[in-house]
Amino acid sequence: MNTERRRYHRVPFDNPAELRHAGGESRCELMDLCLGGALLASCGDGPGPGTEVELLIRLDQDQVCDIRMSGLVVHREDGHLGIRCTALDLDSVAQLRRLVELNLGDAELLERDFEALVGDV
């Protein structure tokens, strides 16, 4: 019996990220990413489940934020933090879509993920 509940294909993506929340900011390590959210590690005493957050991902070394994702912490366990995406601006959608496309290597899988994302809105 398959218990997989994910609607989006995750791609491994090791990259520093910044997590902002009402309690402050945390530097984190991005573990994986998809159109529906992200998995983070090393967030210190970051927020717990149910907390609204903003995830900032820089894809290069300059100070420009390439992906800005509003989200909700859905789980925190074993040093990992799961974020469900609740909003993305158009530039972030384009960057995230391209990043997932490059890492998935299958345009058809990406199209299914994107249709699921649009259906959630």
C-alpha positions in Angstrom: 0.0 0.0 0.0 1.4 3.4 -1.0 1.2 6.0 1.8 2.8 8.8 -0.2 0.7 11.9 0.1 2.9 14.4 -1.8 1.3 16.1 -4.8 4.6 17.6 -6.0 7.9 16.0 -7.0 10.7 17.1 -4.7 14.2 17.8 -5.9 17.3 17.7 -3.6 18.7 21.2 -3.4 21.5 21.9 -0.9 21.6 25.7 -0.5 21.6 28.2 2.4 18.3 30.0 3.0 16.8 32.5 5.4 13.6 31.9 7.3 11.7 34.9 8.6 8.8 34.6 11.1 7.2 36.7 13.9 9.8 35.5 16.4 12.8 36.7 14.2 15.0 35.2 11.5 16.9 32.0 11.2 19.6 30.9 8.8 18.8 27.4 7.5 20.0 24.9 5.0 17.6 24.0 2.2 17.4 20.2 1.9 14.9 19.8 -0.9 12.4 21.9 -2.8 9.2 21.6 -4.8 6.4 23.8 -6.2 4.5 23.1 -3.0 7.1 23.8 -0.3 10.5 23.0 1.1 12.4 20.9 3.6 14.9 22.8 5.8 17.6 21.8 8.2 19.7 23.6 10.8 17.1 26.2 11.7 18.2 26.4 15.3 15.2 27.3 17.6 13.1 28.2 14.6 9.3 28.3 14.6 7.0 25.4 15.3 4.1 23.9 13.4 1.3 26.3 12.4 3.7 29.3 12.2 3.5 31.6 9.2 6.9 32.1 7.6 8.7 33.7 4.7 11.5 31.7 3.1 14.2 33.5 1.1 16.4 31.6 -1.2 19.4 33.1 -3.0 20.6 31.1 -5.9 23.9 33.0 -6.3 26.2 34.9 -4.0 24.9 38.4 -4.5 22.3 39.9 -2.2 19.3 39.5 -4.6 16.6 37.2 -3.3 15.7 34.9 -6.2 12.8 32.9 -4.6 10.5 34.4 -1.9 8.0 31.9 -0.6 5.3 32.6 2.0 4.4 29.5 3.8 3.3 27.6 6.9 5.4 25.3 9.0 3.7 21.9 8.8 6.1 19.8 10.7 9.3 20.0 12.8 11.1 16.9 13.7 14.7 15.5 13.9 16.2 18.9 13.2 14.1 19.3 10.0 11.4 21.8 9.2 8.7 21.2 6.6 7.2 24.3 4.9 4.0 24.3 2.8 4.0 27.1 0.3 1.0 29.4 0.6 2.1 32.2 -1.8 4.7 33.0 -4.4 5.2 36.2 -6.5 5.4 35.8 -10.3 9.2 36.1 -10.4 9.6 33.5 -7.7 7.2 31.1 -9.6 9.3 31.5 -12.7 12.6 30.9 -10.9 11.2 27.9 -8.9 9.7 26.3 -11.9 13.0 26.6 -13.9 14.9 25.2 -10.9 12.6 22.2 -10.5 12.5 21.6 -14.3 16.3 21.5 -14.5 16.5 19.0 -11.6 13.6 16.8 -12.5 14.7 16.3 -16.1 11.2 15.5 -17.2 9.0 18.3 -18.6 5.9 16.1 -18.3 6.3 15.6 -14.5 6.9 19.4 -14.1 3.7 20.2 -16.1 1.7 17.9 -13.8 3.2 19.6 -10.7 2.5 23.0 -12.1 -1.1 22.1 -12.9 -1.5 20.9 -9.3 -0.1 24.2 -8.1 -2.5 26.2 -10.2 -5.4 24.0 -9.1 -4.6 24.9 -5.4 -4.9 28.6 -6.0 
